[in-house]
Amino acid sequence: MKLDPVIRAEIQIRDEQTAIKLIEQAQYNIQANFLKIAEYLHIISKKELYREWGYSSVFEFIESNPRFEFERRTAEMLMRIWRNFGSGSTLPVNPKMLAEIGYTKSYLLTMLRKAGILTKSNLDQWVEKALSMSVREFKREIDKALGKQEENNENWVSFSFRVPPEAMDSINEAINGIAKLENIPEDEIRNKRGELLARIIEDWKDYYAPIIYSEELSDEEKVAARLIKIKEQLEAIYPGVKVLLPKEEF
């Protein structure tokens, strides 16, 4: 008897080392396999398998495995795509179609879903747009549908400020990270630095934060996730110090 793909995936990742191996293999071509990674992470999160494996969250599981070459925000992005369009969701999209669209544009579609704009009646129309447009063109179309006004470059002003060297490194890392998310070629980043930095600040709450901070988490779980991050930072700064967090926070 042929197993349902979702059931087969659930059976495959019951073991931690098998889960790590499956995710590690899929990540080498994340553009083609992002939905597979999204499904694995979703199952691990939903069934709380990470607890069986000794982790406090799916994100600690990810960050504790150096073989994974993607960050928490990418994991959030992928799981959100699966929750919205994966098998078993209320608005499933053909996996081959999602793979062709790519994970950046698939994530942009989740923003329309969250706003109540994307429905079964217009899904095919938006999928067709995603297939025919570049990431930047599709982002403009999404912003338009969400009622965001496009900036007029002619009215932009020059702005400069001094920052410590370590802050400059962080700013460059953030700009390059957003450029990578939006598939902006490396030779175009220099001319778009101001635009990308402004976008990071302006769109933090409604665009980038949802990638990093899951909308599925309760207020208590968000506090717990933040405490975990503080714990990691303190232990990194003070070697030998072990921060213990109360179990009820998780």
C-alpha positions as CSV (number, residue, x, y, z in Angstrom):
1,M,0.0,0.0,0.0
2,K,1.3,3.4,-1.0
3,L,1.7,5.8,2.0
4,D,0.4,9.3,2.0
5,P,3.5,11.6,1.5
6,V,2.8,13.5,4.7
7,I,2.5,10.3,6.7
8,R,5.7,9.0,5.1
9,A,7.6,12.2,6.1
10,E,6.3,11.9,9.7
11,I,7.6,8.3,9.9
12,Q,10.9,9.3,8.4
13,I,11.8,12.0,10.9
14,R,10.9,10.3,14.2
15,D,14.6,9.8,14.8
16,E,16.7,12.9,15.4
17,Q,19.8,11.8,13.3
18,T,17.5,10.8,10.4
19,A,15.8,14.2,10.6
20,I,19.2,16.0,10.5
21,K,20.3,13.9,7.6
22,L,17.1,14.5,5.6
23,I,17.2,18.3,6.2
24,E,21.0,18.4,5.5
25,Q,20.6,16.7,2.2
26,A,17.6,18.9,1.1
27,Q,19.3,22.2,2.0
28,Y,22.0,21.8,-0.7
29,N,19.5,22.9,-3.2
30,I,17.1,24.9,-1.1
31,Q,15.5,26.6,-4.1
32,A,14.3,23.3,-5.3
33,N,13.8,21.5,-2.0
34,F,12.5,24.3,0.2
35,L,9.0,22.8,0.6
36,K,10.5,19.5,1.7
37,I,12.6,21.3,4.4
38,A,9.5,23.3,5.3
39,E,7.5,20.0,5.8
40,Y,10.2,18.4,7.9
41,L,10.5,21.5,10.2
42,H,6.7,21.8,10.5
43,I,6.4,18.2,11.6
44,I,9.2,18.6,14.1
45,S,7.6,21.8,15.5
46,K,3.9,20.6,15.5
47,K,4.6,17.2,17.1
48,E,7.2,18.8,19.4
49,L,9.7,16.1,18.4
50,Y,12.5,18.6,19.4
51,R,11.5,18.0,23.1
52,E,12.1,14.3,22.7
53,W,15.5,15.1,21.4
54,G,16.4,17.4,24.3
55,Y,15.8,20.8,22.8
56,S,13.5,23.6,24.2
57,S,12.3,24.6,20.7
58,V,12.6,23.8,17.0
59,F,14.9,26.8,16.7
60,E,17.3,25.5,19.3
61,F,17.3,22.2,17.3
62,I,18.3,24.1,14.2
63,E,20.9,26.4,15.9
64,S,22.5,23.4,17.7
65,N,23.2,21.6,14.4
66,P,26.2,23.2,12.6
67,R,25.5,21.0,9.6
68,F,22.4,23.2,8.8
69,E,23.4,26.1,6.6
70,F,20.2,28.2,7.0
71,E,19.2,30.6,9.8
72,R,16.2,30.9,12.0
73,R,14.5,33.5,9.8
74,T,14.7,31.2,6.8
75,A,13.2,28.3,8.9
76,E,10.4,30.6,9.9
77,M,9.8,31.6,6.4
78,L,9.7,28.0,5.2
79,M,7.4,26.8,7.9
80,R,5.0,29.7,7.2
81,I,4.9,28.7,3.6
82,W,4.0,25.1,4.6
83,R,1.3,26.1,7.0
84,N,-0.3,28.3,4.3
85,F,0.1,26.1,1.2
86,G,1.4,22.7,2.1
87,S,-0.5,19.4,2.1
88,G,-3.2,19.5,4.7
89,S,-3.6,23.3,4.7
90,T,-6.9,25.0,3.8
91,L,-5.4,26.5,0.7
92,P,-3.0,23.8,-0.7
93,V,-0.9,24.6,-3.8
94,N,0.6,22.0,-6.1
95,P,4.2,21.3,-4.7
96,K,5.7,21.4,-8.2
97,M,4.1,24.8,-8.7
98,L,5.4,26.2,-5.4
99,A,8.9,24.9,-6.3
100,E,8.7,26.7,-9.7
101,I,7.5,29.9,-7.9
102,G,10.4,29.7,-5.4
103,Y,10.4,30.2,-1.7
104,T,10.8,34.1,-1.7
105,K,7.7,34.6,-3.9
106,S,5.9,31.8,-2.1
107,Y,6.5,33.6,1.2
108,L,5.2,36.9,-0.3
109,L,2.0,35.0,-1.1
110,T,1.6,34.2,2.6
111,M,1.4,37.9,3.3
112,L,-1.6,38.2,1.0
113,R,-3.2,35.2,2.8
114,K,-2.6,36.8,6.1
115,A,-4.3,40.0,4.9
116,G,-7.3,38.0,3.6
117,I,-6.6,39.0,0.0
118,L,-5.5,35.6,-1.3
119,T,-8.5,33.2,-1.5
120,K,-9.4,30.0,-3.4
121,S,-11.2,32.1,-6.0
122,N,-8.1,34.2,-7.0
123,L,-5.3,31.7,-6.1
124,D,-4.7,30.7,-9.7
125,Q,-4.5,34.4,-10.7
126,W,-1.8,35.2,-8.1
127,V,0.1,32.0,-8.9
128,E,0.3,33.0,-12.5
129,K,1.6,36.4,-11.5
130,A,4.2,34.8,-9.3
131,L,5.3,32.5,-12.1
132,S,5.6,35.3,-14.7
133,M,7.2,38.1,-12.6
134,S,10.6,38.6,-11.1
135,V,10.9,38.7,-7.3
136,R,11.1,42.6,-7.3
137,E,8.1,42.9,-9.7
138,F,6.1,40.5,-7.7
139,K,7.0,42.3,-4.4
140,R,5.7,45.6,-6.0
141,E,2.5,43.8,-7.0
142,I,2.1,42.4,-3.4
143,D,2.7,45.9,-1.9
144,K,0.1,47.4,-4.3
145,A,-2.5,44.8,-3.2
146,L,-1.7,45.5,0.5
147,G,-2.2,49.2,-0.1
148,K,1.4,50.2,0.3
149,Q,2.6,53.3,-1.6
150,E,5.7,53.0,-3.8
151,E,8.4,55.4,-2.9
152,N,9.3,58.1,-5.4
153,N,13.1,57.9,-5.8
154,E,13.3,61.6,-7.0
155,N,12.2,62.8,-3.6
156,W,14.8,60.8,-1.7
157,V,17.4,62.7,0.3
158,S,21.0,61.9,1.3
159,F,21.5,60.8,4.8
160,S,24.7,59.9,6.6
161,F,25.8,59.0,10.2
162,R,28.8,57.6,12.0
163,V,28.7,54.2,13.5
164,P,31.3,52.0,15.3
165,P,33.1,49.5,13.1
166,E,31.2,46.5,14.6
167,A,27.9,48.2,13.9
168,M,28.9,48.8,10.3
169,D,29.6,45.1,10.0
170,S,26.1,44.3,11.3
171,I,24.5,46.8,9.0
172,N,26.3,45.3,6.0
173,E,25.3,41.8,7.1
174,A,21.6,42.9,7.3
175,I,21.6,44.6,4.0
176,N,23.3,41.7,2.2
177,G,20.9,39.3,3.9
178,I,17.8,41.2,2.7
179,A,19.3,41.5,-0.8
180,K,19.8,37.7,-0.8
181,L,16.2,37.2,0.3
182,E,15.0,39.3,-2.6
183,N,17.4,37.8,-5.1
184,I,19.2,41.1,-5.8
185,P,22.4,40.5,-7.7
186,E,25.6,41.3,-5.8
187,D,26.6,44.0,-8.4
188,E,23.4,45.8,-7.7
189,I,23.5,45.9,-4.0
190,R,25.9,48.9,-3.7
191,N,23.4,51.2,-5.5
192,K,20.5,49.9,-3.4
193,R,22.0,50.0,0.1
194,G,20.0,53.0,1.2
195,E,16.8,51.5,-0.2
196,L,17.4,48.2,1.5
197,L,18.3,49.7,4.9
198,A,15.2,51.9,4.8
199,R,13.1,48.8,3.9
200,I,14.6,46.9,6.9
201,I,13.5,49.7,9.2
202,E,10.1,50.5,7.7
203,D,9.0,47.0,7.0
204,W,10.3,45.4,10.2
205,K,6.9,44.8,11.8
206,D,4.9,43.7,8.8
207,Y,7.5,42.1,6.6
208,Y,10.7,40.8,8.2
209,A,9.6,40.3,11.8
210,P,7.0,37.6,10.8
211,I,9.9,35.6,9.3
212,I,11.8,35.7,12.5
213,Y,9.0,35.7,15.1
214,S,6.3,33.2,14.3
215,E,2.8,34.4,14.3
216,E,1.8,30.9,15.6
217,L,3.5,31.5,19.0
218,S,1.5,32.6,22.0
219,D,2.7,35.5,24.1
220,E,4.2,33.1,26.6
221,E,6.0,31.2,23.9
222,K,7.4,34.5,22.5
223,V,8.7,35.4,25.9
224,A,10.3,31.9,26.2
225,A,11.9,32.2,22.8
226,R,13.4,35.6,23.8
227,L,14.7,34.1,27.1
228,I,16.4,31.4,25.1
229,K,18.1,34.0,22.9
230,I,19.3,36.0,26.0
231,K,20.6,32.7,27.5
232,E,22.6,32.0,24.4
233,Q,24.0,35.5,24.4
234,L,25.0,35.4,28.0
235,E,26.7,32.0,27.7
236,A,28.6,33.2,24.7
237,I,29.8,36.3,26.4
238,Y,30.8,34.6,29.7
239,P,32.5,31.3,29.0
240,G,31.9,28.7,31.7
241,V,28.6,30.3,32.8
242,K,25.5,28.1,32.4
243,V,22.2,30.0,32.5
244,L,19.3,27.9,33.8
245,L,15.7,28.8,32.8
246,P,12.6,27.7,34.6
247,K,10.9,24.8,32.8
248,E,7.5,26.4,33.0
249,E,8.6,29.1,30.7
250,F,8.7,26.5,27.9
